[in-house]
Amino acid sequence: MLISPAFAQAAAPAAGGDFMSQLSGMLPLVLMFVALYFIMIRPQMKRQKEHRAMVEALAKGDEVATAGGLLGRVVDLDEQFLFVEVASGVKLQLQRQAVTQVLPKGSVK
């Protein structure tokens, strides 16, 4: 015989259960979200806040590195843009958000 006989399943237990069993089922999920917050979300928010403060504190004469890897000296500032001199007589207009790091004085020659 190729087909095995099928047997009826027993009736499912009554739904409802107590509150503690439901809570213990959701506890790992809640703990995962808490861990995710402290491991990923909170540090990212801190980095964004530090970057925003650094961009707002830019001034003429600061030496900066951009997201594209350019190094230069800030020669002019605007509310959203800045002009970076990458070589003598070569100025580039960049968005302020493109600056990733303020370098120590004397880094760019």
VENFENBEL-V934167 format. One record per pair of residues at least 6 apart in sequence whose C-alpha atoms are under 8 Angstrom apart, sorted by sequence separation. I is the first residue (numbers start at 0). J is the second residue. D is the distance in Angstrom with one decimal. If there is no record, write none. Layout:
# VENFENBEL-V934167
i	j	d
I	J	D
I	J	D
This chain:
# VENFENBEL-V934167
i	j	d
64	70	4.6
75	81	5.7
76	82	6.4
84	90	4.3
85	91	7.3
63	70	5.8
64	71	6.8
74	81	7.7
75	82	5.1
83	90	5.4
84	91	6.4
62	70	7.3
63	71	5.7
73	81	6.9
74	82	5.7
75	83	7.3
82	90	6.1
83	91	5.2
62	71	5.6
63	72	6.2
73	82	5.8
74	83	5.8
82	91	5.4
83	92	6.5
62	72	4.3
63	73	7.3
73	83	4.5
74	84	6.4
82	92	4.5
83	93	7.3
61	72	5.7
62	73	6.3
72	83	5.3
73	84	6.3
81	92	5.7
82	93	6.3
60	72	5.8
61	73	5.5
71	83	5.6
72	84	5.2
80	92	6.6
81	93	5.4
59	72	7.8
60	73	5.2
71	84	5.3
72	85	6.7
80	93	5.5
81	94	6.3
59	73	5.1
60	74	6.2
71	85	4.4
80	94	4.4
81	95	6.1
58	73	7.1
59	74	5.3
70	85	6.3
71	86	7.5
79	94	6.0
80	95	5.2
59	75	6.0
69	85	7.4
79	95	5.8
59	76	7.0
58	76	7.3
67	97	7.8
66	97	5.3
65	97	5.4
66	98	6.1
65	98	4.3
66	99	5.7
64	98	5.9
65	99	5.2
63	98	6.6
64	99	5.9
65	100	6.9
72	107	7.3
63	99	7.6
64	100	5.2
71	107	6.2
63	100	5.7
64	101	6.4
70	107	6.7
63	101	4.5
64	102	6.9
62	101	5.9
63	102	5.3
61	101	6.9
62	102	5.3
54	95	6.3
61	102	7.5
62	103	6.9
54	96	6.8
62	104	6.4
61	104	7.2
62	105	7.9
54	98	7.1
62	106	7.2
62	107	6.7
53	101	7.8
50	99	7.5
